[in-house]
């Protein structure tokens, strides 16, 4: 049992697939206390239990919190970032499809608050990203493709994770890969980086079968980020340290 007081968390995007998993898993931890849940409309949520659920329009009424865990939509991002700045609270965001302007605003905000955005909160993908960088550096002349598959409700393509893996390919061999995206059924998330040379092919694959892994990773990131100084940090660096980004 923890002797420190729990980190106060606001879950943003609480009614979504990820938000409901976050509420359920946060309730199992005694080092985190969810103080409010925010969704677009603020409808009652069974997973919230006694936690107050607020509509996005009343975000500024939320009680005091140390860190936000955000899995919502890009249109919700700007008011959320402004609220974190106004409260001096840390931000952990997994929302994908953010614009270049929104990433620039996040970088600027990180001068004043701790901030972490990651397209994927699985430990396996953090390790895969490093392996992809190493393999691409060792095989600079080979063709590189990033292929991703997700459920039919996913709005952005290529996925944020595919773009992270593509950046690792580019860091390794100096050129971006090609991307291909599939949307089918209820696939949680699959990513393959294929490096193809003459007469041989290397595939590095990650398959997520349960979105709880992302929720667990984001909650652990929230605990570690709260209480850190301002600045932007990557999920791999926060969890794995060392060479991970
Ligand atoms: P979802 O559509 O099921 O839920 C979206 C949530 O956002 C809902 O609670 C909705 O009420 C809320 N919302 C919508 N508009 C809002 C607004 N204007 N203000 C406040 N809240 C608003 O989506 P999901 O499957 O839970 O995914 C959410 C996001 O997380 C997506 O961007 C998805 O790509 C991303 N995601 C990231 C990871 C990761 O590991 N980084 C993993 C899974 C999903």
Boltz pocket constraint, residues with backbone or C-beta under 6 A from the ligand:
constraints:
  - pocket:
      binder: B
      contacts: [[A, 12], [A, 13], [A, 14], [A, 15], [A, 16], [A, 17], [A, 18], [A, 19], [A, 38], [A, 39], [A, 40], [A, 41], [A, 56], [A, 70], [A, 71], [A, 72], [A, 73], [A, 74], [A, 75], [A, 76], [A, 93], [A, 94], [A, 95], [A, 96], [A, 97], [A, 118], [A, 119], [A, 120], [A, 121], [A, 122], [A, 211], [A, 214]]
      max_distance: 6.0
